[in-house]
Amino acid sequence: MLELGFWCFQRRYCLVSGGAKSIVLIGMMGAGKSSVGRLLQRRTGLACFDADELVAAEFGRSIPEIFAKCGEERFRDAETEVLRKLFLPQPIIIVTGGGIVLRRENVDVLKRLGTVVWLTADDATLFERASRRGERPLLRTQKPRATFSQLLREREPLYAAAAHFKIDTSALTHDEIADEIFDKIEALAPLER
């Protein structure tokens, strides 16, 4: 039965997307991009690539170490390079870092890669989730809550401009988020033909 369920999700996604579009997840830290990306991978059978993990592998260091030793600008350069390498002949799931939208070039690449999904939540929920792990380099400030809110205010218009659609993850399970992603992609499909 599990195999049949997997096939149905995979078939639905391929029918909906025309078999050629990747799913790109953007949003602030704490939005659930990594968890939802892994779930989409299981449900569609598509490969999943996490841009932050790819950058960390390039450097052989964790993201906090890259920020500390090389600086944010060098990290952003590497992030852009990794993104350029994700043009593959088959659709994939792409999980991005929260700051991917800071460069217009990245947004252009994301839109060419596939359907861009902005995962969001209310400010308090995002901050609580992002703070669970103490390894967020941009939150290592005297006032992490104020820093987070400022970053969110600056980035929200960039996410809005980059995304094909937005999903508020505040009160949804990962499965509900995945279902909503499929529903919205299905609704977009006739518009893109």
Secondary structure, 3 states (H helix, E strand, C coil): CHHHHHHHHHHHHHHHHCCCCEEEEECCCCCCHHHHHHHHHHHHCCCEEEHHHHHHHHHCCCHHHHHHHHCHHHHHHHHHHHHHCCCCCCCCEEECCCCHHHCHHHHHHHHHHEEEEEEECCHHHHHHHHHCCCCCHHHCCCCHHHHHHHHHHHHHHHHHHHCCEEEECCCCCHHHHHHHHHHHHHHHHHHHC
